[in-house]
Amino acid sequence: MDFGGLVSLFQINPDLFRVDTWFIIVLVIVVIAFTAISIIWGIRAHRKPVSVGREDLIGRTAVVDTALGPKGMVLVEGERWRAILDEGHAEPEEEVIITKVEGLKLWVTKKETA
């Protein structure tokens, strides 16, 4: 069997696959820079204190949306929450302080006015 013609059919010119040395150097620098920046941002993100969630709501001010007597709705940063006022009655647009978070309900107390 003569494979001479078949071998010459699949001969590849090595110049087609030559990569410039500067391209490789720049590519390695870009990959190292991307990795370093990703690691730095990841470390910064893990060092930041928690700024969302249940713990962050306690002590914040909410605005009464529907009258609290003692149950109703309040707005916290544009979000509506079910709320229970600890004592008394609160009218819409009054400000209350969040004292406790229980599931999706907020326990609130009237804000003292100066």
C-alpha positions, 0 to 999 in steps of 0.5 A: 500500500502506498501512503505517500499521496495521503501523507502529502495531503495532510502536511501542514505548514508550521508557519501558519501556527506561529504565535508572536512572543509579544502576544503571549507576554501581553496575554499573560500580563492581562491574565495575571492582572485580572486574577489579582484584581479579582482576588483583591475585590473578593477580599474587600467584599468579605471584609465589608460588614453586613449591610442588608438583612434582618440585622440591618433593619433593627433601629431604622426608621419606617414611615407608616403606610396604613394606620397601625392600630396595632397592625398595619403596613409601613414603608422601609426604603420604599418596601412595604412591610407588615408591622405591629405597633407595640402600643397605641395608634399611629397614623399614615406618614408618622415615623416609627422605629423598628425594634424587632423582626419576626419573619416578614413582620416588623415590630415597631414603636412610635418615634419620639418627636422633639 
